[in-house]
Amino acid sequence: MLKELLAAGKSGDKVRLFIANRSGLYEIEAILNQKSEKSFQITPKQ
């Protein structure tokens, strides 16, 4: 779902992400860029 939402945005659009973990809830604002290739990898914690 996140991938589709980000793909619908345009370069320069601002998005707000909310991240929750045991420490609390964090809000991050990011500006979308033109680069569409995956530059990250999510791996399970061992």
N, C-alpha and C positions, 0 to 999 in steps of 0.2 A: 504494500500500500504506500509506504513512504517513497519508494522508487517512482511510482506513477505520479504522486503529488509533486515531487521535485522535477520530474520530466515535463510536467505541464507548465512550470514556471519559465520565465524569460531571464536572460542575463541581466543582472542588476536588480532583480527582485529581492526584497528582504523577506526572510522567513524566520519565524520564531519556533524554536524547538524546546520542548519541556522534557527533562530527563529526571527520573526518580530513581533513587537508590536508598540504601539504609541510612545514609547521612542526611537525606532530605530531598527536596525538589529544587531543581535548577532550571533557569530559563537562559537560553542561548539565542542570540540573534545572529543570523548568517546572511551573507549576500551571495546570491547565485552567480556562477561564472559560466562561461561558454564550454569549458572542458566537460565532456560527457563520458569519458572513460572512467572506469572504476579506479580510484586512487587509494582505496582502503580495503581492508579485509577484516571480517569479524570471525573470530575463532572462539570456541568454548574454553572457559577457564578450566585448567586441569588441577 
